[in-house]
Amino acid sequence: MLKSLRQALKVKEVRQRLLFTLLMLIVIRFGSNLPIPGVNTDYLKNFFEQQRQSSGNAFNFFNAITGGSFEQMSVLALSITPYITSSIIMELMTIAIPRLEELQREGEDGRKKILSYTRYLTVALALIESIAMAVGFGSQGLLTHFTLKSVVVTIATMTAGSAFLMWIGERITEKGVGNGISIVLLINILSSIPRDFATLWERFIMNAKSPATAVVAGLIIVACILLMTVFVVLLCDAERHIPVQYTAKMQGRRVLGNGQSSEIPLKVNTAGVIPVIFASSLMSFPVVISQFFNLDYASIPGKIIMVLNSSNWLKPERPIYSIGLVLYIVLIILFAYFYTSITFNPLEIANNMKKSGGFIPGIRPGRPTSDYLSEVLKYVIFLGATGLTIVAVIPIFISGVFNIGSLTFTGNSLIIIVGVILETLKSITSTTLVRNYKGFLGN
């Protein structure tokens, strides 16, 4: 990997793309620390500190993917979360609405239209979230002066900040390296890691009973982080390869096809981090809503909310509430199957293989090939969902047993970090190969 990176830095085009990406990331971090005029940042920090204690990870993960700018109520407070939400919505709507499905099949022009719809939906979602924040929290102390002017300024600033960040992400994709939206998400999550290491240092090193205990605790922490990182790398990069053989056909005096063999790569973690995000959102939504009401936790609805609250899971003194963890795991697995089923169509792949003269050795073309791919996909999805569940449960276990709160670089955040880094390195490598190939043609 380091050798490939050194070779890439020798190419002028790659260096320019990396420099452009770095400058854009500096702009993002500057905007993440630039507060909105007229906002009381201390109120929001105190509010979300109380919410984290009572709502588990309901706000912590959202604050992590915004790079802490949401807690500071900066210009980029909403970050790219509206864009991520709109992208997921458009992807689901493409499956449900025939017109959008036709646009997706039209090639580059169709994809540009879908991208335009995604941008409009992003601005609409950012506007709705900004109004909810400015009006809902403004009268409670978020705004130093709750007037129409301050509300309008807050709404316009937050909406414009989200749209600006979307624009930066697209420019990074065009003139930088890798997927711009993923890069923005990566830098936001990485910016929260120093605070997590400070928490670990204070909890296990500074409070150790002796220097030897502190050293052992430090070694265990480093070993656990390395093991989790390696496991996530294997989970994100693992693939199941299905062999495909193409036959040579005679059409008149011409031979179509050359009998080559190929493979269908099926990623083990096909759905990525989407199942964890869906499951976390579904579990945390009732918990967040309950914070706005004076709920009696001794009542049946209060008990249900405590079961759904991840801050009560794996607590030795309250084992009954860990039932919510079982529900959380089931939801992750179900969403993994659901999301993969709408993004991977075995019947379409089987038909395309049949048209091009391809077949899986030992499997008849057509419907038998589709059934075979579906069966293989079930096992692959289960393995990926199991690995995803392990990664998602580890930070919950640490939080419940050791009572240290949620950590950014574990769980779904670590999957995002590893996935984006691997994707970016592959993008840099491919850019270098294309540059060298052009040089070969030129020579």
C-alpha positions as CSV (number, residue, x, y, z in Angstrom):
1,M,0.0,0.0,0.0
2,L,2.8,2.5,0.9
3,K,4.7,1.6,-2.2
4,S,1.6,2.3,-4.4
5,L,1.1,5.6,-2.5
6,R,4.8,6.6,-3.1
7,Q,4.4,5.8,-6.8
8,A,1.2,7.8,-7.0
9,L,2.9,10.9,-5.5
10,K,5.4,10.9,-8.3
11,V,2.5,11.6,-10.8
12,K,1.8,15.4,-11.1
13,E,-1.9,14.9,-11.7
14,V,-2.3,12.8,-8.5
15,R,-0.3,15.4,-6.5
16,Q,-2.6,18.1,-7.7
17,R,-5.7,16.1,-6.9
18,L,-4.4,15.4,-3.4
19,L,-3.6,19.1,-2.8
20,F,-7.0,20.1,-3.9
21,T,-8.6,17.6,-1.6
22,L,-6.5,18.8,1.3
23,L,-7.5,22.4,0.7
24,M,-11.1,21.5,0.6
25,L,-10.8,19.6,3.9
26,I,-9.2,22.7,5.5
27,V,-12.2,24.7,4.4
28,I,-14.5,22.1,5.9
29,R,-12.8,22.1,9.3
30,F,-12.8,25.9,9.3
31,G,-16.5,26.0,8.6
32,S,-17.1,23.3,11.3
33,N,-15.7,25.7,14.0
34,L,-17.4,28.9,12.7
35,P,-20.5,29.5,14.9
36,I,-23.8,30.7,13.6
37,P,-24.5,34.4,14.5
38,G,-26.9,34.7,17.5
39,V,-26.6,31.1,18.7
40,N,-25.9,30.2,22.3
41,T,-23.5,27.3,21.9
42,D,-23.3,26.6,25.7
43,Y,-27.0,25.8,25.8
44,L,-26.7,23.2,23.0
45,K,-23.6,21.6,24.6
46,N,-25.3,21.2,27.9
47,F,-28.5,20.0,26.3
48,F,-26.9,17.3,24.3
49,E,-24.7,16.2,27.2
50,Q,-27.9,15.5,29.1
51,Q,-29.5,13.8,26.1
52,R,-26.4,11.5,25.7
53,Q,-26.7,10.4,29.3
54,S,-30.4,9.6,28.9
55,S,-30.6,8.6,25.2
56,G,-27.5,6.5,24.7
57,N,-26.1,6.8,21.2
58,A,-29.1,8.6,19.8
59,F,-27.2,11.8,19.3
60,N,-23.6,10.7,19.7
61,F,-23.3,9.1,16.3
62,F,-25.0,12.0,14.6
63,N,-22.7,14.4,16.2
64,A,-19.7,12.2,15.2
65,I,-20.6,12.2,11.5
66,T,-20.9,16.0,11.6
67,G,-17.4,16.3,13.1
68,G,-18.7,17.9,16.3
69,S,-20.1,20.8,14.4
70,F,-23.7,20.0,15.3
71,E,-22.9,20.2,19.0
72,Q,-21.1,23.5,18.4
73,M,-24.0,24.7,16.2
74,S,-21.6,25.9,13.6
75,V,-22.3,27.0,10.0
76,L,-21.9,23.4,8.9
77,A,-24.0,22.0,11.7
78,L,-26.1,19.7,9.5
79,S,-23.0,18.6,7.6
80,I,-23.8,16.1,4.8
81,T,-26.5,14.2,6.7
82,P,-29.3,15.6,4.5
83,Y,-27.4,14.5,1.4
84,I,-26.8,11.0,2.8
85,T,-30.5,10.7,3.7
86,S,-31.7,11.9,0.3
87,S,-29.3,9.5,-1.5
88,I,-30.8,6.6,0.4
89,I,-34.3,7.8,-0.2
90,M,-33.6,8.2,-4.0
91,E,-32.0,4.7,-4.1
92,L,-35.1,3.2,-2.6
93,M,-37.4,5.2,-4.8
94,T,-35.5,4.1,-7.9
95,I,-36.6,0.5,-7.1
96,A,-40.2,1.5,-6.3
97,I,-40.9,4.1,-9.0
98,P,-40.7,2.7,-12.6
99,R,-39.9,6.2,-14.1
100,L,-36.8,6.5,-11.9
101,E,-35.8,3.0,-12.7
102,E,-36.0,3.9,-16.4
103,L,-33.8,7.0,-15.8
104,Q,-31.2,4.8,-14.1
105,R,-31.0,2.5,-17.1
106,E,-30.6,5.4,-19.6
107,G,-26.9,5.7,-18.7
108,E,-25.1,8.9,-17.9
109,D,-27.9,11.3,-18.8
110,G,-30.4,9.4,-16.6
111,R,-27.9,9.4,-13.7
112,K,-27.4,13.1,-14.0
113,K,-31.2,13.7,-13.7
114,I,-31.4,11.4,-10.6
115,L,-28.4,13.4,-9.1
116,S,-30.3,16.6,-9.7
117,Y,-33.4,15.2,-7.9
118,T,-31.1,14.2,-5.1
119,R,-29.7,17.7,-4.8
120,Y,-33.2,19.2,-4.6
121,L,-34.3,16.7,-2.0
122,T,-31.1,17.5,0.0
123,V,-31.9,21.2,0.1
124,A,-35.5,20.4,1.1
125,L,-34.4,18.1,3.9
126,A,-31.8,20.6,5.1
127,L,-34.5,23.3,5.2
128,I,-36.9,21.1,7.2
129,E,-34.2,20.2,9.7
130,S,-33.1,23.8,10.0
131,I,-36.7,25.0,10.7
132,A,-37.1,22.3,13.3
133,M,-33.9,23.3,15.1
134,A,-34.4,27.1,14.9
135,V,-38.0,27.0,16.0
136,G,-38.0,24.0,18.3
137,F,-34.9,24.9,20.3
138,G,-34.8,28.7,19.6
139,S,-37.4,29.6,22.2
140,Q,-35.7,27.3,24.8
141,G,-32.4,29.1,24.8
142,L,-30.7,28.1,21.6
143,L,-31.0,31.6,20.2
144,T,-29.8,34.5,22.4
145,H,-32.7,36.6,21.0
146,F,-35.7,34.6,19.7
147,T,-36.9,37.0,17.0
148,L,-38.0,36.4,13.4
149,K,-34.7,37.8,12.1
150,S,-32.6,35.5,14.2
151,V,-34.7,32.5,13.2
152,V,-34.5,33.3,9.5
153,V,-30.7,33.8,9.8
154,T,-30.3,30.5,11.5
155,I,-32.4,28.6,9.0
156,A,-30.7,30.2,6.0
157,T,-27.2,29.6,7.4
158,M,-27.8,25.9,8.3
159,T,-29.4,25.2,4.9
160,A,-26.7,27.1,3.0
161,G,-24.0,25.3,4.9
162,S,-25.4,21.9,4.1
163,A,-25.7,22.8,0.4
164,F,-22.2,24.2,0.4
165,L,-20.8,21.0,1.9
166,M,-22.7,19.0,-0.8
167,W,-21.0,21.2,-3.4
168,I,-17.6,20.7,-1.9
169,G,-18.1,16.9,-1.9
170,E,-19.0,17.0,-5.6
171,R,-16.0,19.1,-6.4
172,I,-13.7,16.7,-4.6
173,T,-15.2,13.8,-6.6
174,E,-14.5,15.8,-9.8
175,K,-11.1,17.4,-9.1
176,G,-9.8,15.5,-6.0
177,V,-9.4,11.8,-5.1
178,G,-12.1,9.3,-4.2
179,N,-15.7,9.9,-3.5
180,G,-16.1,13.5,-2.2
181,I,-19.1,12.8,0.0
182,S,-17.3,9.9,1.6
183,I,-14.1,12.0,2.1
184,V,-16.2,14.7,3.9
185,L,-17.8,12.0,6.1
186,L,-14.3,10.5,6.9
187,I,-12.7,13.8,7.9
188,N,-15.7,14.6,10.2
189,I,-15.4,11.3,12.0
190,L,-11.6,11.4,12.3
191,S,-11.8,14.9,13.9
192,S,-13.6,13.3,16.9
193,I,-11.0,10.6,17.5
194,P,-8.6,12.7,19.6
195,R,-11.4,13.3,22.1
196,D,-12.0,9.5,22.3
197,F,-8.4,8.7,23.0
198,A,-8.4,11.4,25.7
199,T,-11.4,9.6,27.3
200,L,-9.6,6.2,27.2
201,W,-6.5,7.8,28.6
202,E,-8.3,9.4,31.5
203,R,-10.5,6.3,32.2
204,F,-7.8,3.5,32.1
205,I,-4.4,5.1,32.3
206,M,-4.7,8.1,34.6
207,N,-7.0,6.3,37.0
208,A,-4.9,3.1,37.1
209,K,-3.9,1.9,40.6
210,S,-0.2,1.4,39.6
211,P,2.1,2.2,36.6
212,A,2.2,-1.5,35.8
213,T,-1.6,-1.6,35.6
214,A,-1.6,1.5,33.4
215,V,1.0,-0.1,31.0
216,V,-1.1,-3.4,30.7
217,A,-4.3,-1.4,30.2
218,G,-2.6,0.6,27.4
219,L,-1.3,-2.5,25.7
220,I,-4.7,-4.1,25.8
221,I,-6.4,-1.0,24.4
222,V,-3.9,-0.9,21.5
223,A,-4.3,-4.6,20.8
224,C,-8.1,-4.3,20.8
225,I,-8.0,-1.4,18.4
226,L,-5.6,-3.2,16.0
227,L,-7.7,-6.4,16.1
228,M,-10.9,-4.5,15.4
229,T,-9.3,-2.6,12.6
230,V,-8.0,-5.8,11.0
231,F,-11.4,-7.5,11.4
232,V,-13.2,-4.5,9.7
233,V,-10.7,-4.4,6.9
234,L,-11.3,-8.1,6.2
235,L,-15.1,-7.6,6.5
236,C,-15.0,-4.6,4.0
237,D,-12.7,-6.3,1.5
238,A,-13.8,-9.9,1.6
239,E,-15.5,-11.2,-1.5
240,R,-17.0,-14.5,-2.7
241,H,-16.0,-15.2,-6.3
242,I,-18.4,-17.2,-8.5
243,P,-16.7,-18.5,-11.7
244,V,-18.3,-17.7,-15.1
245,Q,-17.4,-19.4,-18.4
246,Y,-18.2,-17.7,-21.7
247,T,-18.6,-19.8,-24.8
248,A,-17.5,-19.0,-28.3
249,K,-20.3,-18.8,-30.9
250,M,-20.3,-19.0,-34.7
251,Q,-22.4,-16.4,-36.5
252,G,-21.8,-16.8,-40.2
253,R,-18.1,-16.8,-40.7
254,R,-17.4,-14.8,-37.5
255,V,-16.6,-16.2,-34.1
256,L,-18.4,-14.3,-31.3
257,G,-16.7,-14.6,-27.9
258,N,-13.4,-16.4,-27.2
259,G,-14.3,-18.8,-24.5
260,Q,-12.9,-16.7,-21.7
261,S,-13.5,-17.4,-18.0
262,S,-14.5,-14.7,-15.6
263,E,-15.9,-14.2,-12.1
264,I,-18.8,-12.6,-10.3
265,P,-17.5,-10.9,-7.2
266,L,-20.0,-10.9,-4.3
267,K,-18.9,-8.7,-1.4
268,V,-19.4,-10.3,2.0
269,N,-20.5,-6.9,3.5
270,T,-22.8,-6.1,0.5
271,A,-24.9,-3.5,2.3
272,G,-22.0,-1.7,4.0
273,V,-22.9,0.3,7.1
274,I,-26.5,1.0,6.0
275,P,-28.2,-1.8,8.1
276,V,-26.5,-0.5,11.3
277,I,-27.7,3.1,10.5
278,F,-31.2,1.9,9.8
279,A,-31.4,-0.2,12.9
280,S,-29.9,2.5,15.1
281,S,-32.3,5.1,13.7
282,L,-35.3,2.9,14.2
283,M,-34.3,2.0,17.8
284,S,-33.4,5.6,18.8
285,F,-36.3,7.5,17.3
286,P,-38.8,6.6,20.1
287,V,-36.1,7.3,22.7
288,V,-35.4,10.8,21.3
289,I,-39.2,11.6,21.0
290,S,-39.7,10.5,24.6
291,Q,-37.2,13.2,25.8
292,F,-39.7,15.9,25.0
293,F,-42.4,14.5,27.3
294,N,-42.5,13.9,31.0
295,L,-42.6,10.1,30.7
296,D,-43.0,7.9,33.8
297,Y,-40.3,5.3,33.4
298,A,-42.1,3.1,36.0
299,S,-45.0,2.7,33.6
300,I,-45.2,0.2,30.7
301,P,-44.4,2.8,28.0
302,G,-41.4,3.9,30.1
303,K,-40.2,0.4,30.5
304,I,-40.4,-0.1,26.7
305,I,-38.4,3.1,26.1
306,M,-35.7,1.9,28.6
307,V,-35.5,-1.4,26.7
308,L,-35.0,0.5,23.4
309,N,-32.4,2.8,25.0
310,S,-28.9,1.5,24.2
311,S,-27.4,3.2,27.4
312,N,-29.2,0.5,29.4
313,W,-27.9,-2.5,27.5
314,L,-25.4,-4.9,29.0
315,K,-25.6,-3.2,32.4
316,P,-24.8,-5.8,35.1
317,E,-27.3,-4.2,37.4
318,R,-30.1,-4.1,34.8
319,P,-29.8,-7.3,32.7
320,I,-33.5,-7.4,31.7
321,Y,-33.1,-4.3,29.5
322,S,-30.6,-6.1,27.3
323,I,-33.6,-7.5,25.5
324,G,-33.3,-4.4,23.4
325,L,-29.8,-5.5,22.2
326,V,-31.3,-8.8,20.9
327,L,-33.9,-6.7,18.9
328,Y,-31.1,-4.5,17.6
329,I,-29.2,-7.5,16.3
330,V,-32.3,-8.9,14.6
331,L,-32.9,-5.6,12.9
332,I,-29.3,-5.4,11.6
333,I,-29.7,-8.8,10.0
334,L,-33.1,-8.1,8.5
335,F,-32.0,-4.8,7.1
336,A,-28.9,-6.4,5.6
337,Y,-31.1,-8.9,3.7
338,F,-33.6,-6.1,2.7
339,Y,-31.0,-3.6,1.4
340,T,-29.1,-6.3,-0.5
341,S,-32.3,-7.6,-2.1
342,I,-33.1,-4.1,-3.6
343,T,-29.6,-3.4,-4.8
344,F,-28.6,-6.8,-6.2
345,N,-30.9,-8.6,-8.7
346,P,-29.9,-12.2,-9.3
347,L,-32.5,-12.7,-12.1
348,E,-31.2,-9.7,-14.0
349,I,-27.6,-10.9,-13.7
350,A,-28.6,-14.4,-14.9
351,N,-30.4,-12.9,-17.9
352,N,-27.4,-10.8,-18.9
353,M,-25.1,-13.7,-18.6
354,K,-27.4,-15.8,-20.8
355,K,-27.5,-13.1,-23.5
356,S,-23.7,-12.8,-23.5
357,G,-23.2,-16.6,-23.7
358,G,-21.9,-16.9,-20.1
359,F,-22.8,-19.7,-17.6
360,I,-21.7,-20.9,-14.2
361,P,-20.0,-24.3,-14.6
362,G,-22.4,-27.0,-13.5
363,I,-25.4,-24.7,-13.5
364,R,-27.9,-24.3,-16.4
365,P,-28.4,-20.7,-17.7
366,G,-31.5,-18.8,-17.0
367,R,-33.7,-19.5,-14.0
368,P,-31.4,-22.2,-12.4
369,T,-28.5,-19.6,-12.5
370,S,-30.7,-17.0,-10.7
371,D,-31.7,-19.6,-8.0
372,Y,-28.1,-20.5,-7.5
373,L,-27.0,-16.9,-7.1
374,S,-29.9,-16.3,-4.7
375,E,-28.8,-19.3,-2.5
376,V,-25.2,-18.2,-2.5
377,L,-26.2,-14.6,-1.7
378,K,-28.2,-15.8,1.4
379,Y,-25.1,-17.3,3.0
380,V,-22.9,-14.4,2.0
381,I,-25.3,-11.9,3.4
382,F,-25.6,-13.8,6.7
383,L,-21.8,-13.9,7.0
384,G,-21.6,-10.1,6.3
385,A,-24.5,-9.4,8.7
386,T,-22.9,-11.4,11.4
387,G,-19.6,-9.6,11.1
388,L,-21.4,-6.3,11.0
389,T,-23.3,-7.2,14.2
390,I,-20.0,-8.1,16.0
391,V,-18.5,-4.7,15.0
392,A,-21.7,-2.8,16.1
393,V,-22.1,-4.7,19.4
394,I,-18.5,-4.2,20.6
395,P,-18.8,-0.5,21.5
396,I,-22.1,-1.2,23.2
397,F,-20.4,-3.9,25.2
398,I,-17.5,-1.5,26.2
399,S,-20.0,1.2,27.1
400,G,-22.2,-1.1,29.2
401,V,-19.5,-3.1,31.0
402,F,-16.8,-0.4,31.6
403,N,-19.2,2.6,31.6
404,I,-17.0,4.9,29.5
405,G,-19.6,6.1,27.0
406,S,-19.6,5.7,23.2
407,L,-16.4,5.8,21.2
408,T,-16.2,7.2,17.7
409,F,-13.5,4.9,16.2
410,T,-15.4,1.7,17.0
411,G,-18.6,0.2,15.6
412,N,-20.2,1.7,12.5
413,S,-17.8,4.7,12.5
414,L,-14.9,2.3,12.1
415,I,-16.6,0.6,9.2
416,I,-17.0,4.0,7.5
417,I,-13.4,5.0,8.2
418,V,-11.9,1.7,6.8
419,G,-14.3,1.6,3.9
420,V,-13.6,5.1,2.7
421,I,-9.8,4.7,3.2
422,L,-9.8,1.5,1.1
423,E,-12.0,3.1,-1.6
424,T,-9.8,6.2,-1.7
425,L,-6.6,4.2,-2.0
426,K,-8.1,2.2,-4.9
427,S,-9.1,5.4,-6.6
428,I,-5.5,6.8,-6.3
429,T,-4.1,3.5,-7.6
430,S,-6.5,3.5,-10.6
431,T,-5.7,7.1,-11.4
432,T,-2.0,6.3,-11.4
433,L,-2.5,3.3,-13.7
434,V,-4.5,5.3,-16.1
435,R,-1.8,8.0,-16.1
436,N,0.9,5.4,-16.8
437,Y,-1.2,3.8,-19.5
438,K,-1.6,7.1,-21.3
439,G,2.2,7.6,-21.1
440,F,2.7,4.2,-22.7
441,L,0.4,5.1,-25.6
442,G,2.1,8.4,-26.0
443,N,5.5,6.8,-26.2
